[in-house]
Amino acid sequence: MTQLRLALALTAAATITGCLLGPSYRRPPVETPASFRDVPPPATAQPLDSDWWKLFGDPALTALEEQARAANQDLQAAIARVTEARATARIAEADFYPVITLDPERQNARLSANRPLADPEKGKTTSDTLVPFDLSYEIDLWGRVRRSFESATASANASEDAYGVVALTLAADVAQQYFAIRSLDAQDAILRESVVVFRDQVHFVEARYRAGLVSELDVAQARTQLETTVAQEVDARRLRALSEHALAVLCGQAASDFSIPEAPLEPGPPEVPAGVPSQLLERRPDVAEAEQQLVAANAEVGVAEALFFPQVRLTGAAGLESADLSDLIKWESRIWSIGPSISVPVFEGGRLRANLKGAKARYEETVAAYRSTVLAAFRDVEDALASVRLRAEQGDAQARAVTAAGRAVQVARSQYQHGIADYLQVLVAQRTELDLQLSSTQTQEQRLDATVLLVKAVGGGWQ
């Protein structure tokens, strides 16, 4: 028992005083701008709500987002990866504790009667029952176990941040597909109205042709414009069907069972607070994921350094042994053994140095990836802010152009009816007005998309 107490005391002392090899983690310095270029100072610092899509005030969009959050298969896979990573971290944590196994054994054996030499035991049958508890425990003198657990924990945190990336991307994709459908609804309505107008115009031109007031060329041009617009309207319906199918997959449903009723496009996007650049290091899930991967790589350097030093393990066994089962549980049947074992690396053929060099290189690679992710995050916000501002200016200019084009159509028709202008001028004016109306609707969708991308760029709704 004196040896047992001494071994346990040495184990406790070694664990308490053991050093921790490897560098302590520090976030790499990254140059952070004071403010975003397209945000007037001071920048708004308030975070977005987790249900940021409610800013658009569209109940249908909210319902789709909630459906996608509950049923999207990519998101379910990301949740499973988080669970797997947490389990891996728990496996690494188990190395802090001793491994105890129960290995009961019953053995019957007969010795040969023809054994060489004089052996009083030859020809006898023996029995032995052994019920040992085996113990194995690594004394973490150099921090290998602690660094391994640190790396596994950081990897688990990175998987949670990766889930945030998937969730945020999914919410943005749902919103963009929804706005694409609404834009196509608006375009389809414009084209259907134009088809009605152009069909009436064909009848009008045909009547003038029968009356001998215009040539057959005017009739052909009017019919060409009508059929071209019909083809555009059919294509708009085709694009809407494809967008609806894509949205069905995002929401975790079969395309055949999914449909969205037609509805008008919302007039304009809401304002989204961009925050300040320094917040991106905390608010963007991809930046957080990259940093946790950096923490894991830093800890792996410590694991590689610890392999250069002796590995000390405490092994032991305790239990019962008896030839007769009736004597097994008696005090005299007790057995035990305990003692440390040391494994010292003497010659590894350069394996340990190469392993450490590789760990340091992977850390430097991860540092570069982290900085690249941060720079990309700043660019995403600047791109989104510029798009929000300039798309708004573009939309205002297009609205004025649509008004002017409508006036041009009225003038061209009036002049054609009075014989002042030919029909080509009417066609050009009408085609210009239709193109501007469609383009204005597309710009309205692009403004909504830019707002969604701004939300995504600032890590909206992710904690």
Number of C-alpha atoms within 10 A of each C-alpha: 9 6 11 14 10 11 17 14 12 15 20 12 13 16 16 12 11 14 14 19 20 19 12 10 12 9 10 12 8 12 10 15 11 12 16 19 12 17 17 9 11 11 16 13 13 11 19 21 13 13 14 19 23 14 14 18 12 11 11 12 17 19 11 20 23 14 15 24 19 13 15 19 16 18 22 16 13 20 19 14 17 21 15 14 21 20 15 17 21 15 13 19 17 13 18 15 11 15 13 14 12 13 11 13 11 13 10 10 10 12 13 12 12 10 12 8 7 8 11 9 13 15 13 11 11 13 13 15 18 20 20 20 17 18 17 17 18 22 26 23 23 26 21 28 22 21 24 22 25 23 26 27 23 25 24 26 23 26 24 23 25 22 24 24 22 20 23 21 16 20 22 22 20 23 23 22 21 24 22 22 28 22 26 29 21 22 25 21 17 16 22 17 12 20 21 13 12 22 18 14 17 21 14 13 23 21 14 17 16 11 9 10 12 17 14 15 12 19 20 14 15 24 19 15 20 20 14 11 19 19 12 16 20 14 14 20 16 13 14 22 17 14 18 20 20 18 26 23 18 25 23 18 18 13 16 8 8 14 12 15 8 13 14 13 20 16 10 13 20 15 10 20 17 28 21 20 21 15 15 22 20 15 21 25 27 24 27 24 25 23 26 24 25 29 26 26 27 27 27 27 26 27 27 23 22 24 19 16 14 15 18 19 18 19 19 18 18 16 19 20 23 20 16 11 13 8 14 19 14 11 9 11 14 16 16 14 14 18 14 16 13 11 10 12 12 9 8 9 8 8 10 17 15 12 16 20 15 15 21 18 14 17 21 15 13 21 22 15 17 24 18 14 20 24 15 14 22 19 14 17 25 19 16 24 23 17 21 24 15 14 19 20 12 15 20 15 12 18 17 12 17 21 13 12 21 19 13 19 20 14 16 23 20 14 16 16 13 10 12 11 15 16 23 15 17 21 20 15 20 22 17 17 21 20 13 20 23 19 17 22 24 19 19 24 26 22 24 26 23 24 24 25 25 25 22 25 24 29 29 25 20 21 14
